[in-house]
Structures are given as structure tokens and as C-alpha cells.
């Protein structure tokens, strides 16, 4: 596992950008799942959110932040 | 009525279709982001992670697309016949102008424009010898000389 110091500045910028977008997507999935009426769509959104949370944790691991163990909704 | 709520939501709410469209657009953006990131990555581990994440984005986008297509919310050319009636039956899936009542695309305006733009002499060099497409338009320009050539581009 690479430690935080070994990242190129560009890589770090891309990782942080991606993490921000993944977090935005998690937030959107949560809001949309609350608003939508369709049960099938709710489960689809929760699937998407789960995958996004996994992505965010992987990105955080590369950046060097501690990953979130508890799968909860997170903003930023 | 439940169906109506899907398409005409309360004020300041997105319809279900708009939510999925937004997520799909986000996926598209993130796929581009990961594509750039893969190209810029210099560490092996980082690049492998980006490749894996982009693959996941593709899978997620496919899931969203499949769901929307099952609902008839996303019509491509291939299945427009199947869902066309449903979409034109008075349901507005999202904002924007309604399609014309006839539903059919009218090519006449564009053809009239092409016919009226004759002053530019578009395509005049294409069928000169009566065998259109036989030679490229610039094939004989070397022999015709510069002045003749310039006349052909008289705007």
C-alpha cells in the first residue's frame, strides 16, 4: 500500500476530485431515495450508493485518510 | 394517480426520471474523470484503482440505463417504436417543449434551405462528368488553373 507521501501532486488532485464526486453521488443517492416513490428504484439507488461508498473508501485509502467503517450517509 | 406522481411531481421536486437522468449524467462525468485520471496516473496502485473504479462506473451506468429503459424513460432509436406511443400519449416526462402533435420529424425546412442556398453552388464539382462519385472533386483542379478554380468558389 503506498503511503501518502509517494503520490504525485497530479495523482493526489485527481484522487481528491474523484473522492469529492463520489461523495456527492452518495449524497444524491440518499436524497433521491428519500424522495422517490418507486420501491424498485429505491433499491437501485441503495445499490448505487453502496458501490459509491466502496469507491470512496478505496480513494480515501490511497489518499491516506482513514476509511469509514460504518456505512452511513456522509457529506464531504 | 401513483403513475401521475412519477411524471408530474410536487413543486420543487425532481421526477423519478429526472433523478435517474441526473445520476446518469454524473456517471458519465465521472467516467470521463477516471479516464483522464488513468492517463495521468504514475503509480501502479493508483492506476489500477482508477481502472477498477471506472469499470464500476460503467457497470453502474448500465444498471441505471437498463432500469430507465425497462420503465420506458429512456428511448433510443432502436426501441422508439415500442415506447413512442407511451411517450407521446400526453405524458410529459420532464420539462421542455412538447413534441409536435404529428410526432413525425419534418425534413422540409432543411431541404428548402439546401435548395435556396444555391448561391454557394454547393456540390457543383461533384457530378461534372456525369458520373457522380467517380473522381474526387479536386481531381482536375491542377489542370484547370488557378483563375478557373477561383471562379468556382465565387461566394
gemmi code that builds the backbone of each chain (N, CA, C; Angstrom):
import gemmi

chains = {
    "A": [
        ("UNK", (0.857, -1.200, 0.000), (0.000, 0.000, 0.000), (0.888, 1.243, 0.000)),
        ("UNK", (0.670, 2.114, -0.949), (1.513, 3.308, -1.000), (1.143, 4.262, 0.127)),
        ("UNK", (2.126, 4.840, 0.720), (1.783, 5.804, 1.763), (1.605, 7.179, 1.131)),
        ("UNK", (1.079, 8.101, 1.920), (0.565, 9.345, 1.357), (1.651, 10.158, 0.658)),
        ("UNK", (2.880, 10.010, 1.135), (3.923, 10.865, 0.586), (4.362, 10.494, -0.816)),
        ("UNK", (4.025, 9.279, -1.257), (4.541, 8.798, -2.528), (3.697, 9.222, -3.720)),
        ("UNK", (2.625, 9.948, -3.482), (1.742, 10.317, -4.592), (2.262, 11.559, -5.303)),
        ("UNK", (2.135, 11.548, -6.615), (2.443, 12.755, -7.372), (1.335, 13.773, -7.124)),
        ("UNK", (1.666, 15.062, -7.225), (0.638, 16.085, -6.972), (-0.577, 15.922, -7.881)),
        ("UNK", (-0.316, 15.554, -9.119), (-1.427, 15.401, -10.053), (-2.337, 14.245, -9.650)),
        ("UNK", (-1.692, 13.144, -9.241), (-2.476, 11.995, -8.788), (-3.317, 12.365, -7.582)),
        ("UNK", (-2.695, 13.086, -6.663), (-3.427, 13.477, -5.459), (-4.624, 14.348, -5.827)),
        ("UNK", (-4.416, 15.268, -6.784), (-5.510, 16.146, -7.199), (-6.640, 15.326, -7.812)),
        ("UNK", (-6.292, 14.367, -8.658), (-7.328, 13.534, -9.272), (-8.044, 12.703, -8.222)),
        ("UNK", (-7.276, 12.151, -7.274), (-7.898, 11.332, -6.226), (-8.880, 12.158, -5.418)),
        ("UNK", (-8.462, 13.386, -5.080), (-9.351, 14.207, -4.263), (-10.589, 14.636, -5.043)),
        ("UNK", (-10.384, 14.930, -6.323), (-11.518, 15.287, -7.179), (-12.508, 14.136, -7.262)),
        ("UNK", (-11.959, 12.939, -7.473), (-12.817, 11.764, -7.588), (-13.548, 11.498, -6.285)),
        ("UNK", (-12.825, 11.648, -5.170), (-13.462, 11.421, -3.867), (-14.614, 12.393, -3.659)),
        ("UNK", (-14.396, 13.646, -4.048), (-15.450, 14.648, -3.901), (-16.686, 14.260, -4.724)),
        ("UNK", (-16.450, 13.800, -5.962), (-17.576, 13.425, -6.813), (-18.285, 12.188, -6.281)),
        ("UNK", (-17.511, 11.228, -5.769), (-18.147, 10.028, -5.215), (-19.016, 10.398, -4.013)),
        ("UNK", (-18.496, 11.301, -3.181), (-19.277, 11.713, -2.014), (-20.538, 12.455, -2.433)),
        ("UNK", (-20.406, 13.293, -3.463), (-21.591, 13.994, -3.963), (-22.624, 12.992, -4.452)),
        ("UNK", (-22.152, 11.948, -5.106), (-23.058, 10.943, -5.644), (-23.753, 10.178, -4.512)),
        ("UNK", (-22.994, 9.886, -3.449), (-23.609, 9.203, -2.304), (-24.719, 10.073, -1.725)),
        ("UNK", (-24.418, 11.372, -1.588), (-25.411, 12.284, -1.026), (-26.652, 12.341, -1.916)),
        ("UNK", (-26.416, 12.410, -3.229), (-27.556, 12.485, -4.142), (-28.396, 11.224, -4.080)),
        ("UNK", (-27.724, 10.077, -4.026), (-28.466, 8.825, -3.950), (-29.349, 8.797, -2.699)),
        ("UNK", (-28.795, 9.288, -1.569), (-29.585, 9.317, -0.345), (-30.800, 10.199, -0.480)),
        ("UNK", (-30.602, 11.409, -1.020), (-31.714, 12.359, -1.156), (-32.766, 11.803, -2.116)),
        ("UNK", (-32.308, 11.247, -3.224), (-33.255, 10.750, -4.223), (-34.013, 9.539, -3.701)),
        ("UNK", (-33.313, 8.671, -2.940), (-34.003, 7.507, -2.391), (-35.093, 7.940, -1.417)),
        ("UNK", (-34.863, 9.041, -0.689), (-35.905, 9.554, 0.201), (-37.091, 10.085, -0.589)),
        ("UNK", (-36.817, 10.693, -1.766), (-37.889, 11.385, -2.481), (-38.687, 10.479, -3.404)),
        ("UNK", (-38.072, 9.404, -3.879), (-38.775, 8.671, -4.933), (-39.847, 7.759, -4.333)),
        ("UNK", (-40.817, 7.424, -5.167), (-41.945, 6.615, -4.691), (-41.763, 5.141, -5.010)),
        ("UNK", (-40.995, 4.880, -6.047), (-40.898, 3.521, -6.557), (-39.975, 2.675, -5.690)),
        ("UNK", (-40.463, 1.494, -5.290), (-39.647, 0.645, -4.419), (-38.443, 0.068, -5.160)),
        ("UNK", (-38.652, -0.302, -6.429), (-37.540, -0.852, -7.219), (-36.455, 0.193, -7.395)),
        ("UNK", (-36.879, 1.445, -7.562), (-35.885, 2.498, -7.750), (-35.126, 2.758, -6.461)),
        ("UNK", (-35.830, 2.659, -5.319), (-35.135, 2.820, -4.038), (-34.028, 1.786, -3.899)),
        ("UNK", (-34.327, 0.559, -4.264), (-33.290, -0.478, -4.103), (-32.154, -0.270, -5.099)),
        ("UNK", (-32.514, 0.207, -6.304), (-31.459, 0.530, -7.268), (-30.538, 1.604, -6.708)),
        ("UNK", (-31.145, 2.649, -6.121), (-30.345, 3.751, -5.595), (-29.472, 3.286, -4.435)),
        ("UNK", (-30.016, 2.373, -3.619), (-29.182, 1.911, -2.497), (-28.027, 1.060, -3.010)),
        ("UNK", (-28.262, 0.306, -4.093), (-27.144, -0.429, -4.707), (-26.061, 0.526, -5.190)),
        ("UNK", (-26.511, 1.589, -5.882), (-25.544, 2.558, -6.403), (-24.777, 3.199, -5.252)),
        ("UNK", (-25.510, 3.558, -4.180), (-24.856, 4.219, -3.054), (-23.837, 3.303, -2.396)),
        ("UNK", (-24.176, 2.012, -2.318), (-23.228, 1.078, -1.697), (-21.934, 1.017, -2.514)),
        ("UNK", (-22.101, 0.958, -3.836), (-20.902, 0.906, -4.683), (-20.090, 2.182, -4.555)),
        ("UNK", (-20.796, 3.320, -4.429), (-20.081, 4.594, -4.305), (-19.318, 4.674, -2.989)),
        ("UNK", (-19.927, 4.112, -1.948), (-19.259, 4.153, -0.638), (-17.976, 3.324, -0.668)),
        ("UNK", (-18.069, 2.205, -1.381), (-16.872, 1.375, -1.540), (-15.795, 2.147, -2.301)),
        ("UNK", (-16.220, 2.857, -3.363), (-15.270, 3.666, -4.129), (-14.609, 4.712, -3.246)),
        ("UNK", (-15.449, 5.407, -2.483), (-14.926, 6.486, -1.649), (-13.901, 5.951, -0.667)),
        ("UNK", (-14.187, 4.766, -0.096), (-13.231, 4.187, 0.856), (-11.914, 3.844, 0.180)),
        ("UNK", (-11.998, 3.317, -1.036), (-10.756, 2.988, -1.746), (-9.942, 4.245, -2.040)),
        ("UNK", (-10.644, 5.300, -2.446), (-9.936, 6.549, -2.747), (-9.296, 7.116, -1.495)),
        ("UNK", (-10.061, 7.057, -0.374), (-9.516, 7.566, 0.889), (-8.277, 6.770, 1.301)),
        ("UNK", (-8.326, 5.456, 1.077), (-7.183, 4.627, 1.451), (-5.942, 5.076, 0.681)),
        ("UNK", (-6.133, 5.413, -0.603), (-4.987, 5.851, -1.396), (-4.496, 7.220, -0.956)),
        ("UNK", (-5.446, 8.106, -0.641), (-5.045, 9.449, -0.232), (-4.359, 9.413, 1.120)),
        ("UNK", (-4.775, 8.442, 1.955), (-4.168, 8.338, 3.271), (-5.097, 8.696, 4.407)),
        ("UNK", (-6.359, 8.994, 4.054), (-7.338, 9.239, 5.109), (-7.852, 7.895, 5.611)),
        ("UNK", (-8.288, 7.850, 6.883), (-8.898, 6.611, 7.372), (-10.242, 6.381, 6.691)),
        ("UNK", (-10.480, 5.129, 6.284), (-11.744, 4.807, 5.627), (-12.865, 4.730, 6.651)),
        ("UNK", (-14.075, 5.017, 6.182), (-15.235, 4.921, 7.063), (-15.646, 3.470, 7.197)),
        ("UNK", (-15.643, 2.973, 8.419), (-16.076, 1.599, 8.611), (-17.597, 1.513, 8.582)),
        ("UNK", (-18.248, 2.468, 9.224), (-19.707, 2.434, 9.309), (-20.315, 2.988, 8.019)),
        ("UNK", (-21.152, 2.205, 7.358), (-21.775, 2.706, 6.142), (-22.935, 3.637, 6.457)),
        ("UNK", (-22.637, 4.885, 6.609), (-23.699, 5.851, 6.839), (-23.640, 6.920, 5.773)),
        ("UNK", (-24.668, 7.759, 5.766), (-24.632, 8.827, 4.778), (-23.582, 9.854, 5.182)),
        ("UNK", (-22.856, 10.329, 4.199), (-21.777, 11.259, 4.546), (-21.726, 12.382, 3.530)),
        ("UNK", (-21.577, 13.548, 4.003), (-21.411, 14.701, 3.132), (-19.981, 15.186, 3.278)),
        ("UNK", (-19.268, 15.150, 2.233), (-17.857, 15.536, 2.214), (-16.982, 14.615, 3.011)),
    ],
    "B": [
        ("UNK", (-53.081, 7.336, -10.231), (-52.553, 8.578, -9.640), (-51.095, 8.420, -9.243)),
        ("UNK", (-50.769, 7.195, -8.814), (-49.372, 6.960, -8.437), (-48.477, 7.165, -9.645)),
        ("UNK", (-48.998, 6.753, -10.796), (-48.233, 6.927, -12.011), (-48.069, 8.400, -12.328)),
        ("UNK", (-49.123, 9.148, -12.055), (-49.061, 10.570, -12.370), (-47.998, 11.265, -11.522)),
        ("UNK", (-47.886, 10.832, -10.278), (-46.899, 11.476, -9.401), (-45.480, 11.303, -9.914)),
        ("UNK", (-45.259, 10.175, -10.612), (-43.922, 9.941, -11.136), (-43.543, 10.979, -12.175)),
        ("UNK", (-44.547, 11.395, -12.942), (-44.238, 12.268, -14.071), (-44.485, 13.734, -13.745)),
        ("UNK", (-45.465, 14.029, -12.924), (-45.760, 15.413, -12.563), (-45.608, 15.569, -11.059)),
        ("UNK", (-44.384, 15.684, -10.605), (-44.155, 15.704, -9.157), (-44.594, 17.016, -8.530)),
        ("UNK", (-44.518, 17.042, -7.204), (-44.860, 18.278, -6.499), (-43.844, 19.352, -6.839)),
        ("UNK", (-44.167, 20.557, -6.386), (-43.273, 21.670, -6.711), (-41.896, 21.444, -6.093)),
        ("UNK", (-40.898, 21.921, -6.805), (-39.515, 21.853, -6.320), (-39.037, 20.440, -6.062)),
        ("UNK", (-39.659, 19.488, -6.735), (-39.187, 18.113, -6.633), (-38.836, 17.650, -8.032)),
        ("UNK", (-37.800, 16.840, -8.094), (-37.482, 16.215, -9.379), (-38.383, 15.001, -9.563)),
        ("UNK", (-38.724, 14.723, -10.817), (-39.443, 13.480, -11.077), (-38.455, 12.328, -10.976)),
        ("UNK", (-39.007, 11.117, -10.859), (-38.125, 9.941, -10.741), (-37.196, 9.855, -11.941)),
        ("UNK", (-37.747, 10.169, -13.107), (-36.928, 10.079, -14.310), (-35.802, 11.113, -14.270)),
        ("UNK", (-36.113, 12.326, -13.800), (-35.078, 13.359, -13.754), (-33.962, 12.981, -12.782)),
        ("UNK", (-34.347, 12.326, -11.685), (-33.316, 11.892, -10.734), (-32.356, 10.927, -11.405)),
        ("UNK", (-32.917, 9.947, -12.122), (-32.047, 8.950, -12.756), (-31.231, 9.582, -13.874)),
        ("UNK", (-31.832, 10.543, -14.589), (-31.076, 11.229, -15.631), (-29.899, 11.969, -15.027)),
        ("UNK", (-30.137, 12.591, -13.870), (-29.061, 13.323, -13.206), (-27.949, 12.375, -12.781)),
        ("UNK", (-28.342, 11.226, -12.213), (-27.321, 10.267, -11.798), (-26.549, 9.734, -13.000)),
        ("UNK", (-27.269, 9.526, -14.086), (-26.607, 9.021, -15.288), (-25.611, 10.055, -15.823)),
        ("UNK", (-26.004, 11.319, -15.770), (-25.087, 12.371, -16.224), (-23.866, 12.433, -15.320)),
        ("UNK", (-24.089, 12.234, -14.010), (-22.953, 12.215, -13.085), (-22.020, 11.060, -13.388)),
        ("UNK", (-22.611, 9.900, -13.659), (-21.783, 8.741, -14.007), (-20.943, 9.036, -15.242)),
        ("UNK", (-21.569, 9.682, -16.203), (-20.864, 9.998, -17.428), (-19.670, 10.909, -17.128)),
        ("UNK", (-19.926, 11.903, -16.299), (-18.851, 12.830, -15.936), (-17.725, 12.089, -15.222)),
        ("UNK", (-18.104, 11.199, -14.298), (-17.074, 10.516, -13.515), (-16.291, 9.534, -14.362)),
        ("UNK", (-16.965, 8.949, -15.349), (-16.227, 8.062, -16.246), (-15.158, 8.844, -17.005)),
        ("UNK", (-15.507, 10.058, -17.431), (-14.506, 10.907, -18.081), (-13.382, 11.262, -17.118)),
        ("UNK", (-13.789, 11.589, -15.882), (-12.788, 11.955, -14.871), (-11.805, 10.813, -14.655)),
        ("UNK", (-12.325, 9.575, -14.530), (-11.446, 8.430, -14.303), (-10.589, 8.157, -15.531)),
        ("UNK", (-11.168, 8.408, -16.711), (-10.384, 8.192, -17.921), (-9.153, 9.100, -17.927)),
        ("UNK", (-9.367, 10.371, -17.591), (-8.239, 11.301, -17.516), (-7.273, 10.879, -16.414)),
        ("UNK", (-7.853, 10.442, -15.283), (-7.011, 10.067, -14.151), (-6.122, 8.885, -14.496)),
        ("UNK", (-6.675, 7.920, -15.242), (-5.875, 6.756, -15.641), (-4.685, 7.212, -16.484)),
        ("UNK", (-4.959, 8.148, -17.401), (-3.879, 8.604, -18.267), (-2.815, 9.366, -17.501)),
        ("UNK", (-3.205, 10.041, -16.418), (-2.265, 10.877, -15.682), (-1.582, 10.136, -14.545)),
        ("UNK", (-2.064, 8.938, -14.211), (-1.527, 8.258, -13.036), (-0.122, 7.758, -13.317)),
        ("UNK", (0.747, 7.892, -12.327), (2.122, 7.410, -12.490), (2.415, 6.240, -11.570)),
        ("UNK", (1.625, 6.090, -10.506), (1.827, 4.961, -9.602), (0.961, 3.798, -10.041)),
        ("UNK", (1.525, 2.624, -9.985), (0.794, 1.445, -10.449), (-0.494, 1.221, -9.653)),
        ("UNK", (-0.366, 1.327, -8.327), (-1.532, 1.046, -7.486), (-2.654, 2.034, -7.778)),
        ("UNK", (-2.267, 3.304, -7.963), (-3.283, 4.326, -8.219), (-3.967, 4.057, -9.555)),
        ("UNK", (-3.153, 3.714, -10.545), (-3.740, 3.478, -11.865), (-4.683, 2.283, -11.836)),
        ("UNK", (-4.250, 1.197, -11.157), (-5.115, 0.019, -11.081), (-6.434, 0.361, -10.400)),
        ("UNK", (-6.346, 1.173, -9.336), (-7.578, 1.565, -8.652), (-8.486, 2.347, -9.584)),
        ("UNK", (-7.917, 3.293, -10.308), (-8.737, 4.096, -11.215), (-9.383, 3.214, -12.280)),
        ("UNK", (-8.619, 2.243, -12.802), (-9.188, 1.357, -13.826), (-10.358, 0.577, -13.247)),
        ("UNK", (-10.169, 0.049, -12.032), (-11.249, -0.725, -11.416), (-12.472, 0.157, -11.171)),
        ("UNK", (-12.227, 1.388, -10.682), (-13.356, 2.265, -10.387), (-14.084, 2.657, -11.675)),
        ("UNK", (-13.324, 2.869, -12.749), (-14.013, 3.234, -13.987), (-14.859, 2.076, -14.499)),
        ("UNK", (-14.352, 0.861, -14.336), (-15.150, -0.300, -14.732), (-16.456, -0.331, -13.945)),
        ("UNK", (-16.354, -0.007, -12.649), (-17.559, 0.041, -11.818), (-18.516, 1.123, -12.301)),
        ("UNK", (-17.964, 2.272, -12.721), (-18.839, 3.341, -13.210), (-19.617, 2.869, -14.428)),
        ("UNK", (-18.923, 2.138, -15.293), (-19.610, 1.620, -16.479), (-20.741, 0.686, -16.068)),
        ("UNK", (-20.445, -0.182, -15.087), (-21.481, -1.112, -14.638), (-22.666, -0.364, -14.048)),
        ("UNK", (-22.363, 0.645, -13.215), (-23.446, 1.413, -12.594), (-24.278, 2.135, -13.646)),
        ("UNK", (-23.598, 2.742, -14.618), (-24.334, 3.448, -15.666), (-25.219, 2.474, -16.434)),
        ("UNK", (-24.708, 1.273, -16.644), (-25.515, 0.258, -17.337), (-26.746, -0.103, -16.521)),
        ("UNK", (-26.569, -0.213, -15.193), (-27.717, -0.511, -14.331), (-28.766, 0.570, -14.426)),
        ("UNK", (-28.322, 1.824, -14.358), (-29.263, 2.942, -14.433), (-29.974, 2.947, -15.784)),
        ("UNK", (-29.186, 2.749, -16.839), (-29.762, 2.765, -18.177), (-30.786, 1.645, -18.345)),
        ("UNK", (-30.433, 0.439, -17.871), (-31.355, -0.694, -18.008), (-32.660, -0.418, -17.266)),
        ("UNK", (-32.524, 0.130, -16.056), (-33.728, 0.428, -15.271), (-34.608, 1.425, -16.013)),
        ("UNK", (-33.982, 2.500, -16.510), (-34.759, 3.525, -17.212), (-35.408, 2.945, -18.452)),
        ("UNK", (-34.708, 2.043, -19.126), (-35.287, 1.510, -20.348), (-36.452, 0.575, -20.033)),
        ("UNK", (-36.324, -0.156, -18.923), (-37.457, -1.012, -18.527), (-38.686, -0.161, -18.241)),
        ("UNK", (-38.474, 1.017, -17.662), (-39.606, 1.900, -17.358), (-40.093, 2.651, -18.585)),
        ("UNK", (-39.330, 2.579, -19.663), (-39.701, 3.350, -20.842), (-39.333, 4.809, -20.728)),
        ("UNK", (-38.363, 5.127, -19.872), (-37.977, 6.535, -19.676), (-36.808, 6.941, -20.540)),
        ("UNK", (-36.223, 6.000, -21.215), (-35.025, 6.315, -21.987), (-35.183, 5.617, -23.321)),
        ("UNK", (-35.536, 6.364, -24.343), (-35.769, 5.737, -25.626), (-34.598, 5.989, -26.543)),
        ("UNK", (-34.046, 4.912, -27.034), (-33.047, 5.033, -28.088), (-33.749, 4.827, -29.414)),
        ("UNK", (-33.053, 4.992, -30.493), (-33.677, 4.818, -31.797), (-34.240, 3.419, -31.972)),
        ("UNK", (-33.569, 2.429, -31.353), (-33.959, 1.043, -31.578), (-35.329, 0.726, -31.004)),
        ("UNK", (-35.659, 1.302, -29.839), (-36.926, 0.922, -29.226), (-37.931, 2.062, -29.228)),
        ("UNK", (-37.706, 3.065, -30.073), (-38.624, 4.195, -30.066), (-40.008, 3.778, -30.553)),
        ("UNK", (-40.043, 2.822, -31.497), (-41.337, 2.331, -31.980), (-42.133, 1.767, -30.818)),
        ("UNK", (-41.424, 1.053, -29.959), (-42.112, 0.371, -28.865), (-42.655, 1.368, -27.851)),
        ("UNK", (-41.840, 2.375, -27.542), (-42.235, 3.288, -26.479), (-42.796, 4.594, -26.995)),
        ("UNK", (-42.753, 4.780, -28.323), (-43.165, 6.071, -28.859), (-44.567, 6.458, -28.452)),
        ("UNK", (-45.486, 5.495, -28.526), (-46.863, 5.789, -28.184), (-46.961, 6.221, -26.730)),
        ("UNK", (-46.202, 5.549, -25.894), (-46.265, 5.846, -24.475), (-45.742, 7.262, -24.200)),
        ("UNK", (-44.699, 7.642, -24.909), (-44.117, 8.947, -24.630), (-44.940, 10.079, -25.211)),
        ("UNK", (-45.609, 9.816, -26.330), (-46.362, 10.890, -26.954), (-47.807, 10.901, -26.506)),
        ("UNK", (-48.156, 10.024, -25.596), (-49.548, 9.934, -25.176), (-49.953, 11.014, -24.192)),
        ("UNK", (-49.285, 12.129, -24.180), (-49.689, 13.234, -23.324), (-48.893, 13.317, -22.042)),
        ("UNK", (-47.987, 12.350, -21.784), (-47.196, 12.446, -20.566), (-45.973, 13.293, -20.839)),
        ("UNK", (-45.773, 14.245, -19.992), (-44.513, 15.000, -20.101), (-43.555, 14.412, -19.103)),
        ("UNK", (-42.493, 13.848, -19.602), (-41.578, 13.178, -18.690), (-40.709, 14.176, -17.958)),
        ("UNK", (-40.435, 15.292, -18.593), (-39.652, 16.319, -17.904), (-39.982, 17.640, -18.567)),
        ("UNK", (-39.310, 18.687, -18.150), (-39.590, 19.995, -18.706), (-39.217, 20.087, -20.166)),
        ("UNK", (-39.540, 21.198, -20.782), (-39.197, 21.376, -22.181), (-40.439, 21.391, -23.046)),
        ("UNK", (-40.261, 21.781, -24.291), (-41.410, 21.914, -25.163), (-41.988, 20.551, -25.525)),
        ("UNK", (-43.279, 20.523, -25.733), (-43.928, 19.301, -26.164), (-43.548, 19.005, -27.600)),
        ("UNK", (-43.456, 17.752, -27.968), (-43.240, 17.443, -29.377), (-44.462, 17.821, -30.187)),
        ("UNK", (-44.299, 18.089, -31.482), (-45.446, 18.449, -32.303), (-46.444, 17.305, -32.345)),
        ("UNK", (-47.697, 17.661, -32.563), (-48.764, 16.675, -32.470), (-48.574, 15.551, -33.485)),
        ("UNK", (-48.067, 15.892, -34.648), (-47.906, 14.868, -35.667), (-46.853, 13.848, -35.248)),
        ("UNK", (-45.882, 14.307, -34.459), (-44.872, 13.390, -33.975), (-43.772, 13.117, -34.980)),
        ("UNK", (-44.060, 13.270, -36.241), (-43.050, 12.936, -37.247), (-42.132, 14.120, -37.476)),
        ("UNK", (-40.898, 13.826, -37.692), (-39.929, 14.862, -37.977), (-40.114, 15.330, -39.413)),
        ("UNK", (-40.196, 16.645, -39.602), (-40.436, 17.175, -40.936), (-39.130, 17.657, -41.534)),
        ("UNK", (-38.653, 17.015, -42.588), (-37.371, 17.393, -43.159), (-37.480, 18.571, -44.119)),
        ("UNK", (-38.695, 19.091, -44.292), (-38.867, 20.023, -45.394), (-38.072, 21.310, -45.202)),
        ("UNK", (-38.031, 21.796, -43.990), (-37.357, 23.070, -43.762), (-35.896, 22.987, -44.192)),
        ("UNK", (-35.252, 21.878, -43.813), (-33.841, 21.751, -44.151), (-33.643, 21.601, -45.659)),
        ("UNK", (-34.514, 20.832, -46.337), (-34.327, 20.665, -47.772), (-34.512, 22.006, -48.479)),
        ("UNK", (-35.471, 22.793, -47.990), (-35.687, 24.078, -48.647), (-34.467, 24.966, -48.463)),
        ("UNK", (-33.861, 24.867, -47.288), (-32.670, 25.668, -47.077), (-31.576, 25.254, -48.041)),
        ("UNK", (-31.396, 23.941, -48.200), (-30.341, 23.460, -49.090), (-30.609, 23.907, -50.519)),
        ("UNK", (-31.896, 23.903, -50.945), (-32.217, 24.312, -52.304), (-32.011, 25.812, -52.475)),
        ("UNK", (-32.299, 26.577, -51.401), (-32.206, 28.027, -51.520), (-30.779, 28.526, -51.386)),
        ("UNK", (-29.874, 27.670, -50.935), (-28.508, 28.124, -50.742), (-27.682, 27.898, -52.001)),
        ("UNK", (-28.319, 28.010, -53.141), (-27.640, 27.735, -54.401), (-26.570, 28.741, -54.745)),
        ("UNK", (-26.612, 29.941, -54.150), (-25.598, 30.934, -54.474), (-24.217, 30.436, -54.116)),
        ("UNK", (-24.153, 29.508, -53.164), (-22.832, 28.969, -52.820), (-22.420, 27.862, -53.777)),
        ("UNK", (-23.302, 27.432, -54.621), (-23.038, 26.359, -55.597), (-22.464, 25.130, -54.909)),
        ("UNK", (-23.146, 24.739, -53.868), (-22.652, 23.584, -53.122), (-22.698, 22.340, -53.989)),
        ("UNK", (-21.633, 21.611, -54.016), (-21.609, 20.341, -54.719), (-21.519, 20.467, -56.221)),
        ("UNK", (-21.170, 21.643, -56.745), (-21.182, 21.794, -58.199), (-20.090, 20.984, -58.868)),
        ("UNK", (-19.040, 20.695, -58.132), (-17.935, 19.958, -58.748), (-18.115, 18.450, -58.670)),
        ("UNK", (-19.175, 18.010, -58.029), (-19.240, 16.577, -57.758), (-19.633, 15.784, -58.992)),
        ("UNK", (-20.560, 16.272, -59.800), (-21.060, 15.455, -60.896), (-20.698, 16.013, -62.258)),
        ("UNK", (-19.539, 16.599, -62.412), (-19.208, 17.315, -63.637), (-19.180, 16.452, -64.883)),
        ("UNK", (-18.697, 15.217, -64.781), (-18.582, 14.393, -65.969), (-19.764, 13.438, -66.104)),
        ("UNK", (-20.820, 13.701, -65.383), (-21.992, 12.843, -65.494), (-21.850, 11.526, -64.760)),
        ("UNK", (-20.736, 11.304, -64.121), (-20.552, 10.084, -63.340), (-20.244, 10.487, -61.904)),
        ("UNK", (-21.255, 10.773, -61.150), (-21.018, 11.302, -59.805), (-20.273, 10.286, -58.944)),
        ("UNK", (-19.323, 10.809, -58.200), (-18.590, 9.954, -57.277), (-17.438, 9.231, -57.944)),
        ("UNK", (-17.275, 9.394, -59.242), (-16.198, 8.679, -59.926), (-14.836, 9.244, -59.535)),
        ("UNK", (-14.755, 10.572, -59.527), (-13.495, 11.216, -59.192), (-13.720, 12.175, -58.032)),
        ("UNK", (-12.734, 12.367, -57.224), (-12.891, 13.395, -56.199), (-13.009, 14.783, -56.826)),
        ("UNK", (-13.614, 15.692, -56.084), (-13.936, 16.998, -56.646), (-12.689, 17.777, -57.033)),
        ("UNK", (-11.571, 17.465, -56.358), (-10.361, 18.256, -56.620), (-9.452, 17.584, -57.641)),
        ("UNK", (-9.936, 16.521, -58.322), (-9.054, 15.717, -59.161), (-8.517, 16.520, -60.335)),
        ("UNK", (-9.359, 17.403, -60.929), (-8.911, 18.097, -62.138), (-8.499, 19.531, -61.856)),
        ("UNK", (-8.350, 19.895, -60.612), (-8.081, 21.298, -60.331), (-6.667, 21.703, -60.707)),
        ("UNK", (-5.768, 20.727, -60.794), (-4.409, 21.041, -61.190), (-4.346, 21.529, -62.631)),
        ("UNK", (-5.147, 20.918, -63.505), (-5.102, 21.311, -64.905), (-5.899, 22.580, -65.180)),
        ("UNK", (-6.945, 22.787, -64.383), (-7.823, 23.903, -64.708), (-7.178, 25.255, -64.457)),
        ("UNK", (-6.203, 25.289, -63.629), (-5.539, 26.556, -63.379), (-6.202, 27.326, -62.248)),
        ("UNK", (-5.491, 28.307, -61.786), (-5.892, 28.989, -60.579), (-7.119, 29.861, -60.786)),
        ("UNK", (-7.159, 30.584, -61.939), (-8.256, 31.529, -62.118), (-9.588, 30.778, -62.241)),
        ("UNK", (-9.552, 29.700, -62.967), (-10.771, 28.918, -63.124), (-11.231, 28.365, -61.784)),
        ("UNK", (-10.247, 27.945, -61.045), (-10.552, 27.380, -59.744), (-11.196, 28.425, -58.840)),
        ("UNK", (-10.688, 29.643, -58.914), (-11.216, 30.689, -58.047), (-12.660, 31.004, -58.410)),
        ("UNK", (-12.961, 30.908, -59.709), (-14.320, 31.195, -60.141), (-15.304, 30.210, -59.509)),
        ("UNK", (-14.828, 29.007, -59.309), (-15.692, 28.001, -58.723), (-16.077, 28.303, -57.288)),
        ("UNK", (-15.317, 29.116, -56.628), (-15.599, 29.432, -55.235), (-16.114, 30.842, -55.095)),
        ("UNK", (-16.870, 31.301, -56.076), (-17.421, 32.648, -56.054), (-18.608, 32.695, -55.105)),
        ("UNK", (-18.409, 33.279, -53.942), (-19.495, 33.323, -52.976), (-20.391, 34.500, -53.278)),
    ],
}
model = gemmi.Model(1)
for chain_id, residues in chains.items():
    chain = gemmi.Chain(chain_id)
    for i, (resn, *xyz) in enumerate(residues, 1):
        res = gemmi.Residue()
        res.name, res.seqid = resn, gemmi.SeqId(i, " ")
        for name, pos in zip(("N", "CA", "C"), xyz):
            atom = gemmi.Atom()
            atom.name, atom.element = name, gemmi.Element(name[0])
            atom.pos, atom.b_iso = gemmi.Position(*pos), 0.0
            res.add_atom(atom)
        chain.add_residue(res)
    model.add_chain(chain)
structure = gemmi.Structure()
structure.add_model(model)
structure.setup_entities()
